[in-house]
Amino acid sequence: MCRRVARIPTFVYTYTPYRPGPRIPKPSHVRLVSSFSPTAHTLRKPHNTPKSAHAPRHLTQSSTGVVTVGILVAIAIGGVLLIPLTKSASSNTNQLQNTSEVSKTSDPTFITLEMAPQMPPGRPGTLTPEQEVKLREFWAVTLRVFGVYEEPTSEEPNGVTTPRASTTEPPETGGKKEKRKSRLHMFKKSKDKNTDSESALGTSTPSDLSQLTLADGEDKHGETKDFKAALANTTPDDLRKAFWSMVKHDHPDGLLLRFLRARKWDIEKALIMMISTMHWRAGEIHVDDDIIRRGEAAMLEQSKSDDPKIRKEGQDFLDQMRMGKSYLHGIDKEGRPICVVRVRFHRQGEQSEQSLERFTVYTIETARMLLRPPVDTATVIFDMTDFSMANMDYTPVKFMIKCFEANYPESLGAVLVHKSPWIFQGIWSIIRGWLDPVVAGKVHFTKNSDELEAYIPRNQIPKELGGDEDWAYKYVEADPAENAIQANTEPRDQLLAARSEIVRKYEGTVLDWIRSAGKESANEKASLESVRTQRDALAEDLKKNYWELDPYLRARSFYDRTGVIQEGGALNFYPSKEPLKAQSAKPVLNKVETSPDDLD
C-alpha cells in the first residue's frame, strides 16, 4: 500500500513473515510501504522519478596523512547491524494488485520509499542452488561445534549409515579436566579415516575442526587465535547459547549468511569468523549480559557511585550520549537506518578506552534493533563539519575497525563523508588502505546538501546537515525505574523456555535438511522445500518470541523513550513530528570520479 503523506514522514515497520516470494519483474524502482498494520508490507511499482542534477562525488585518490577516529566511528557503527535478514515482501501477483485496496482501508501514516526491485542476493529466499548447498554445509559444521550434530562414523550391514548420537549439552562432571575432555571429544581425529573426512554433504572438512586456521595475510584481527581459544575453553553449549543470543529477532539462516558472504562463501573461513565473534561477544565484551541488558540506566547509576573509577565509566558513557557524538535518526532513500557521527565532538583522552568501546558497541547493537527485512544494512553520515586534528585518536580506531570487519559483517550499506576539509585527503588515503576494498567502495563524499540529497530526501535531512528537517538531537535521560520488569523472572523464564523449544525445533529441521543431502528424487525435492518452509515459519516464531522477551533482556534506550522503537518491535523513525508529505525519492546517481583537488 502506498500513500503520500505530509512533509516529515512517520515510518513504521511491523512483522512480515519470512516467506520466499516470487522475483519481481525488474522495473526501475518499486515502493516499500510500512505501517502499523501487520499486513502492510506490500510492493508496488512507482511512477518514474527524475534523476537529480547533483551528482555525489567519490574519492578515488588522495595524499598521505594521519588517521581520524571519525570515519571509523561511522563505519564501525554502520556495521551494525549483524544481523537482520531479508525476504520478499509479496508472495504473488494478487498481493501486488491489492496495494491500493489496503491503503484505502488503513488509517496509519505511511511513507513511500524507493527500493531495489528485488531482495539482494545471498539472503534467505534469494539463494542460488549453489548458495543453498553452502548454507547447508555451514549449518553442518556449526552444529558440530555446538554439539548438536556429528557426522556418520559407522555403517550397518544393510549399508545404512548410522550417525553418532548428538547432544546439546556436555555431560556434567565434577572436575574441570573431565569437562574439557568431553568438550574436545567431537573434534578428535578418526582412527580409521584420514585427517580430512568426507562429510554427510559430500564435501571434505577436517575431522578435527580445532586445526582450522587462517593464513597470516588473512588474519589481521587475530580470528584464528580467538577461534582456537573458544574451542579450547568454551563448552559447545555455551557457544550454542551465544549464537542464539545473537540471533535475537533475526532469521538464523540470515545470520550465518552474513558470515558466508563476508568470507566469499568459504565455509572454513566463515566458521572461524563466526566462532571468534561468539567468543568476543560472550567472553570479552559481554554484549548481551552486560552492555545491552544493563543499558543507559546502569550507567546513570554508576555515575553516582562513590568509587571514582566506576563513577567515571558511567559519566563518560553518558557524556557521549548527552552530546550526541553519534546518534540514529531517520532513513535514507533505500529505507536504511541512518547513523550520524559528529566527529568534532570527539577529543582524545576525554573518555576512557573502556567507555569508548562500550559506547561503540551499544550504538551498533541498538542500530541492529532498527533493521527489518528487506533492509539489512545501515547508512552512516559522517559529519566532518569543524573537523580538526584534535579529533584524531588511534586507540579507538583500532577497536572500531575490528568491530566492523570481524564482528559485524555485511552490515554497511553506505558511508557518506559530509563536508570533509582539505586536511582529510591524506587521512582518507591511510584509512582506505586499512579497509576491505568492497567496504572502501561504499564510501562516498558529499560537499553540500544538494549532493547529500542524492541519498536522502531533503525534508529528511536535518537542518544541521543543510536540509529542511526541523529536528535536532536532544538526549532524554533514563528513568532509574524503567527496567524494573527485568526483576520479574517468572514470565521471563517462561518465554525463555518457549524460545528454547523453538530453537530445538529449528535445529531439528536443519538436521533433517543436512541428512537429506544428495537425495535427488522428486519426493525428496518436495521434502526439502517443506523443510525450508518450516525453517521460515520457525524463524518467524523466534522473532515474535524475541519481541516478547525484549523488555526482560534489553534495557530501555533513548530510542525506546523517544518512540522510535515501540512495543512489539514496531518502528517509527520520525516520532516527534506531525506526519508531513514525503518528497519523491531521487535515485542515487552514477558514481563520479573525484580527485583530491575536489576535497577542499
C-alpha positions in Angstrom: 0.0 0.0 0.0 1.3 3.4 -0.9 0.1 6.8 0.1 1.9 10.1 0.2 1.7 12.0 3.5 2.7 15.4 4.7 6.2 16.7 4.9 8.1 14.7 7.6 7.0 11.1 7.3 6.2 8.6 10.0 7.8 5.3 9.2 6.6 2.2 11.0 7.8 -1.4 10.5 5.7 -4.3 11.7 6.2 -8.0 11.4 6.4 -9.6 8.0 6.6 -13.4 7.9 9.7 -14.9 6.3 8.2 -16.4 3.2 10.1 -16.6 -0.1 8.2 -14.8 -2.7 8.5 -14.6 -6.5 11.1 -12.4 -8.1 9.5 -9.1 -9.1 9.8 -8.1 -12.7 12.6 -5.6 -12.8 11.2 -2.1 -13.1 13.4 1.0 -12.4 12.2 1.0 -8.8 9.5 -0.4 -6.6 8.0 1.0 -3.5 8.1 -0.3 0.0 5.3 0.7 2.3 5.3 0.1 6.0 2.7 0.9 8.6 1.3 -0.1 12.0 -0.8 -2.7 10.2 0.8 -6.2 10.4 -0.2 -6.8 6.8 1.0 -3.6 5.5 4.3 -4.7 3.8 3.5 -4.6 0.1 5.5 -3.7 -3.0 4.3 -1.7 -6.0 5.8 0.0 -9.0 6.0 3.8 -8.6 5.9 6.5 -11.1 9.1 7.4 -12.8 11.2 9.7 -10.8 13.6 12.2 -12.5 17.3 12.0 -11.6 18.9 14.6 -9.5 21.1 17.1 -11.2 23.5 16.9 -8.4 25.9 14.0 -8.5 27.6 12.8 -5.4 31.4 12.8 -5.5 33.5 9.7 -4.9 37.1 10.0 -3.9 39.5 7.9 -5.9 42.9 9.1 -4.8 44.4 11.3 -2.1 47.7 12.1 -0.5 49.3 10.6 2.7 48.5 11.8 6.2 47.2 10.7 9.5 44.2 8.8 10.9 41.0 10.3 12.3 38.6 8.5 14.6 35.6 10.0 12.9 35.3 7.9 9.7 35.9 4.7 11.5 33.4 5.5 14.3 30.9 6.0 11.5 31.9 2.8 9.7 32.0 0.7 12.8 28.6 1.9 13.9 27.4 1.4 10.3 28.5 -2.1 10.7 25.7 -2.7 12.9 24.0 -4.3 12.0 24.5 -8.0 12.1 22.4 -9.2 11.6 18.9 -8.7 10.3 17.6 -10.6 7.4 15.7 -10.2 4.1 12.7 -11.7 2.5 10.4 -10.8 -0.4 7.5 -8.6 0.8 4.9 -10.1 -1.5 4.2 -13.7 -2.5 2.1 -13.4 -5.6 0.7 -11.1 -8.2 -2.6 -10.6 -6.4 -0.7 -9.1 -3.5 0.9 -6.6 -5.8 -2.5 -5.7 -7.2 -4.2 -5.3 -3.8 -1.9 -2.5 -2.7 -4.4 0.3 -3.4 -7.2 -1.5 -1.6 -5.2 -1.9 1.5 -4.3 1.8 1.5 -7.9 2.8 1.3 -8.9 0.9 4.4 -5.9 1.8 6.6 -5.6 4.8 8.8 -1.9 4.9 10.0 0.6 7.3 8.4 2.7 5.8 5.6 5.9 6.7 3.8 6.9 5.7 0.3 10.5 4.7 -0.3 12.4 4.0 -3.4 13.7 0.4 -3.1 15.7 -2.1 -5.1 13.4 -4.1 -7.4 14.1 -7.3 -5.5 15.8 -8.7 -2.5 19.6 -8.6 -2.5 21.2 -11.9 -3.5 22.6 -14.2 -0.8 19.7 -13.8 1.6 17.0 -16.2 2.8 14.7 -16.7 -0.1 17.1 -15.4 -2.8 19.8 -18.1 -2.6 21.0 -19.9 -5.7 21.2 -23.7 -5.6 24.9 -23.5 -5.1 24.4 -21.0 -2.2 21.8 -23.3 -0.6 24.4 -26.1 -0.6 27.0 -23.8 1.0 24.5 -22.7 3.7 23.6 -26.4 4.4 27.3 -27.2 4.8 27.9 -24.2 7.0 25.0 -25.3 9.3 26.5 -28.8 9.5 29.9 -27.7 10.8 28.2 -25.1 13.0 26.0 -27.7 14.7 29.1 -29.9 15.0 30.7 -27.1 17.1 27.6 -26.7 19.1 27.5 -30.5 19.9 24.1 -30.9 18.2 25.3 -32.8 15.1 28.0 -35.3 14.5 28.8 -36.8 11.1 28.2 -40.5 10.5 31.0 -42.8 11.6 29.7 -46.3 11.1 27.8 -48.3 8.6 25.3 -51.1 9.3 25.4 -54.4 7.4 22.5 -53.2 5.3 24.5 -50.3 4.1 22.7 -47.7 6.1 25.0 -45.1 7.7 24.3 -44.5 11.4 25.2 -41.1 12.8 26.7 -40.8 16.2 24.4 -39.6 19.0 24.2 -35.9 19.2 23.8 -33.8 22.3 23.1 -30.2 23.0 25.0 -30.2 26.4 28.2 -31.8 27.6 27.9 -34.3 30.4 28.1 -32.8 33.8 31.3 -33.7 35.6 32.9 -32.8 38.9 36.2 -31.7 37.6 37.5 -29.1 35.0 39.7 -31.7 33.3 36.8 -34.1 32.6 34.7 -31.2 31.3 37.4 -30.1 28.8 37.9 -33.7 27.7 34.2 -34.0 26.9 34.4 -30.6 25.2 37.1 -31.8 22.7 35.7 -35.3 22.1 33.8 -34.4 19.0 36.9 -32.9 17.4 39.2 -35.9 17.8 40.5 -37.5 14.6 39.1 -40.7 13.4 41.4 -43.7 13.8 40.0 -45.3 10.7 40.0 -42.3 8.4 42.3 -39.6 7.0 42.5 -36.2 8.6 40.1 -34.9 6.1 36.9 -37.0 6.1 34.0 -36.8 3.7 31.1 -35.1 5.4 27.4 -36.1 5.0 27.3 -33.4 2.4 30.0 -34.9 0.2 32.5 -32.2 1.0 35.9 -32.5 2.6 36.3 -30.9 6.0 38.8 -31.5 8.7 37.6 -34.1 11.2 39.4 -32.0 13.9 37.9 -28.6 13.5 40.3 -27.1 16.0 43.0 -27.5 13.4 41.4 -24.9 11.1 43.5 -21.8 10.7 43.7 -18.6 8.5 46.8 -17.6 6.6 48.8 -14.8 8.2 47.7 -12.3 5.5 44.0 -13.1 6.1 44.1 -12.8 9.9 44.8 -9.2 10.7 42.3 -9.3 13.7 43.6 -12.5 15.3 40.5 -14.5 14.5 42.3 -17.8 14.4 43.6 -17.2 18.0 40.1 -16.4 19.2 38.6 -19.4 17.3 41.1 -21.8 19.0 40.6 -20.2 22.4 36.8 -20.6 22.0 37.1 -24.3 21.1 39.6 -25.0 23.9 37.9 -23.1 26.8 34.2 -22.8 26.0 31.7 -25.7 26.1 29.7 -26.5 23.0 26.5 -25.5 24.7 27.9 -22.1 25.7 28.9 -21.4 22.1 25.4 -22.5 21.1 23.8 -20.2 23.6 26.0 -17.3 22.4 24.9 -17.9 18.8 21.2 -18.0 19.6 21.5 -15.0 21.9 23.0 -13.0 18.9 20.1 -14.1 16.6 17.5 -12.1 18.6 14.8 -11.1 16.1 16.8 -12.1 13.0 16.4 -15.2 10.8 19.1 -17.7 11.9 19.9 -18.5 8.2 20.4 -14.8 7.6 22.9 -14.5 10.4 25.0 -17.4 9.1 24.7 -16.0 5.6 26.3 -12.7 6.7 29.5 -14.6 7.7 29.4 -16.7 4.5 29.1 -13.6 2.3 31.8 -11.8 4.3 34.2 -14.7 3.6 33.2 -15.2 0.0 31.3 -18.4 0.7 34.4 -20.2 2.1 32.9 -22.3 4.9 36.0 -22.8 6.9 36.9 -19.1 7.0 33.2 -18.3 7.8 33.3 -20.7 10.7 36.4 -19.2 12.1 34.9 -15.8 11.9 31.6 -16.8 13.4 33.0 -18.7 16.3 35.6 -16.0 17.1 32.7 -13.5 17.1 30.8 -15.6 19.6 33.9 -15.7 21.8 34.3 -11.9 21.5 30.6 -11.3 22.4 30.3 -13.7 25.3 33.8 -13.9 26.7 35.4 -10.5 26.0 33.0 -7.6 25.5 29.9 -9.2 27.2 27.4 -7.7 24.7 24.2 -9.4 25.8 24.7 -10.0 29.6 26.1 -6.5 30.3 26.1 -3.8 27.7 22.6 -4.4 26.3 21.0 -5.9 29.4 22.1 -3.0 31.7 22.0 -0.2 29.2 21.9 3.6 29.9 20.1 3.3 33.3 23.0 1.3 34.7 25.5 3.9 33.5 23.3 6.6 35.2 23.6 4.6 38.5 27.3 4.2 38.1 27.8 7.9 37.5 26.6 8.4 41.1 28.9 5.8 42.6 31.3 6.6 45.5 34.0 4.6 43.6 35.9 7.1 41.4 36.6 4.5 38.7 33.1 3.2 38.5 31.7 6.8 38.6 34.0 7.9 35.7 32.9 5.0 33.5 29.2 5.9 34.0 29.9 9.6 33.4 32.0 9.0 30.3 29.3 6.9 28.7 26.5 9.3 29.5 28.6 12.3 28.3 28.7 10.7 24.8 25.0 10.0 24.9 24.2 13.5 26.0 26.4 15.3 23.5 25.1 13.1 20.7 28.6 12.1 19.5 26.7 9.7 17.3 23.0 9.1 17.0 20.4 7.2 15.0 17.8 9.2 13.2 15.7 8.6 10.1 16.1 6.6 7.0 17.6 7.1 3.6 16.0 6.5 0.2 16.7 2.8 0.4 14.9 2.5 3.8 18.2 2.1 5.6 18.5 3.5 9.2 20.9 6.4 9.3 23.6 6.9 11.9 25.0 10.4 12.1 28.5 10.7 13.6 29.6 14.2 14.6 33.3 13.9 14.5 34.0 17.3 16.1 32.7 16.0 19.4 35.5 13.5 19.9 38.6 14.6 21.8 41.4 12.2 22.7 41.5 11.5 26.4 38.1 12.9 27.3 36.6 9.4 27.8 38.3 6.2 28.9 39.1 3.5 26.4 36.6 1.2 28.1 33.8 3.8 27.9 34.6 4.4 24.2 34.3 0.7 23.4 31.1 0.4 25.4 29.5 3.3 23.6 30.5 2.0 20.2 29.1 -1.5 20.8 26.0 -0.1 22.4 25.3 2.1 19.4 25.9 -0.8 17.0 23.6 -3.2 18.9 20.9 -0.6 19.2 21.1 0.1 15.5 20.5 -3.7 14.9 17.1 -3.2 16.5 16.2 -0.8 13.7 16.7 -3.3 10.9 13.8 -5.1 9.3 13.6 -7.2 6.1 14.2 -6.3 3.3 16.6 -3.8 4.9 19.6 -5.4 6.4 22.3 -2.7 6.3 22.6 0.9 7.6 23.8 4.2 6.2 26.3 6.3 8.1 26.5 10.1 7.7 29.9 11.1 8.9 29.6 14.8 9.6 33.1 16.5 9.2 31.9 20.0 10.0 34.6 21.8 12.0 36.9 18.8 11.9 40.4 19.4 13.1 43.5 17.3 14.0 42.3 17.3 17.6 39.6 14.9 16.7 42.1 12.1 15.9 42.6 9.2 18.2 44.4 6.0 17.3 43.3 3.6 20.1 39.5 3.6 19.4 40.2 3.5 15.6 41.8 0.0 16.0 38.9 -1.2 18.1 36.3 0.1 15.7 38.0 -1.4 12.7 37.9 -4.8 14.4 34.3 -4.4 15.4 33.2 -3.7 11.9 35.4 -6.2 9.9 35.5 -9.1 12.4 32.3 -9.0 14.4 29.6 -7.2 12.5 30.0 -8.4 8.9 27.9 -7.4 5.9 26.0 -4.6 7.7 27.2 -1.4 6.0 25.1 0.0 3.2 26.9 3.3 2.6 29.1 5.8 4.3 28.6 9.4 3.4 31.6 11.7 4.3 29.9 15.1 4.5 31.8 18.4 4.2 35.3 16.9 4.7 38.0 19.6 4.8 41.2 19.5 2.8 43.2 18.0 5.6 41.1 14.9 5.3 42.8 14.0 2.0 45.8 12.3 3.5 43.8 10.8 6.3 41.5 9.1 3.9 44.5 7.7 2.0 45.6 5.8 5.1 42.1 4.7 6.2 41.3 3.4 2.8 44.4 1.2 2.9 43.1 -0.4 6.1 39.6 -1.2 4.7 38.5 -4.1 2.6 38.2 -2.9 -1.0 34.4 -3.7 -1.0 33.9 -1.6 2.1 36.1 1.2 0.8 33.9 1.3 -2.3 30.9 2.1 -0.2 32.4 5.4 1.0 31.1 8.5 -0.9 31.9 12.1 -0.4 29.3 14.9 -0.3 30.2 18.6 -0.2 26.8 20.0 0.4 23.1 19.2 1.0 22.4 19.0 -2.7 24.8 16.1 -3.0 23.5 14.6 0.2 20.0 14.7 -1.3 21.1 12.1 -3.8 20.8 9.6 -0.9 18.3 11.2 1.5 15.2 13.3 0.7 15.9 16.9 1.6 12.9 17.1 4.0 14.5 14.2 5.9 17.9 15.8 6.2 18.2 17.8 9.5 19.0 21.5 9.2 22.3 20.9 10.9 23.4 19.0 7.8 21.9 21.6 5.4 18.5 20.0 4.9 14.9 21.1 5.6 14.0 18.9 8.6 13.4 20.9 11.7 14.9 18.4 14.1 17.8 18.4 16.5 19.2 15.7 18.7 18.3 16.2 22.4 19.0 13.4 24.8 16.2 12.2 27.1 17.6 10.9 30.4 16.9 7.4 31.6 14.4 6.7 34.3 16.1 4.7 37.1 13.0 2.5 37.3 12.4 2.0 33.5 13.9 -1.6 33.6 12.0 -2.8 36.7 10.4 -5.5 34.6 13.7 -7.3 34.4 13.2 -8.3 38.1 10.1 -10.3 37.2 11.8 -13.6 36.4 8.8 -15.9 36.2 7.3 -14.6 32.8 10.9 -14.2 31.5 11.7 -17.8 32.3 8.5 -19.0 30.6 9.4 -17.1 27.5 12.9 -18.4 27.5 11.6 -21.9 27.8 9.4 -21.3 24.9 12.3 -19.9 22.9 14.4 -23.0 23.7 11.7 -25.2 22.3 11.6 -23.2 19.1 15.3 -23.3 18.8 15.2 -27.1 19.3 12.7 -27.4 16.5 14.7 -25.2 14.3 17.8 -27.2 14.8 15.8 -30.4 14.1 14.6 -29.1 10.7 18.2 -28.2 9.9 19.4 -31.7 10.8 16.7 -33.1 8.5 18.0 -30.9 5.8 21.6 -31.9 6.3 20.8 -35.6 6.4 18.8 -35.4 3.2 21.7 -34.1 1.2 22.3 -35.9 -2.1 18.8 -37.2 -2.5 17.5 -36.1 -5.8 14.2 -37.8 -6.2 11.1 -35.7 -6.8 9.7 -36.6 -3.4 12.9 -35.6 -1.7 12.9 -32.2 -3.6 9.4 -31.6 -2.3 10.6 -32.6 1.2 13.5 -30.1 1.0 11.1 -27.3 0.1 8.9 -28.3 3.0 11.9 -28.1 5.3 12.7 -24.6 4.0 9.2 -23.6 4.7 9.4 -25.0 8.2 12.6 -23.0 8.9 11.0 -19.8 7.7 7.9 -20.4 9.9 10.1 -21.1 13.0 12.2 -18.1 12.3 9.0 -16.0 12.4 8.2 -17.7 15.7 11.6 -16.8 17.0 11.1 -13.2 16.0 7.8 -12.9 17.8 9.2 -14.6 20.8 12.1 -12.2 20.9 10.0 -9.1 21.0 8.0 -10.5 23.9 11.3 -11.2 25.7 12.9 -7.9 24.7 11.9 -5.9 27.8 13.4 -8.6 30.0 16.7 -8.9 28.1 17.4 -5.4 26.8 17.4 -2.2 28.9 15.3 0.6 27.5 17.3 3.1 25.4 17.0 6.7 24.3 15.2 5.3 21.2 12.6 3.5 23.3 12.0 6.6 25.3 11.5 8.8 22.3 9.2 6.3 20.5 11.5 5.1 17.7 11.5 1.5 19.0 7.9 0.7 20.1 6.2 -2.2 21.8 6.4 -5.4 19.9 9.3 -4.2 17.7 7.3 -1.7 15.7 9.5 1.2 14.4 8.7 4.9 13.9 11.7 6.7 12.6 10.2 10.2 12.9 8.0 10.0 16.1 8.4 13.6 17.3 6.9 15.3 14.2 3.5 15.5 12.8 3.2 13.4 9.6 4.1 15.5 6.6 4.2 14.8 2.9 7.2 12.8 1.9 9.2 14.0 -1.1 9.6 11.8 -4.1 12.8 10.0 -3.6 15.5 10.6 -6.2 17.6 7.8 -7.5 21.2 7.6 -6.4 23.2 8.9 -9.3 26.0 7.1 -11.1 29.4 7.3 -9.4 31.5 10.3 -10.2 35.3 10.1 -10.0 36.7 12.6 -7.6 40.2 13.9 -7.4 42.0 15.2 -4.3 41.6 18.7 -5.5 37.8 18.3 -5.1 38.1 17.9 -1.4 38.7 21.5 -0.4 
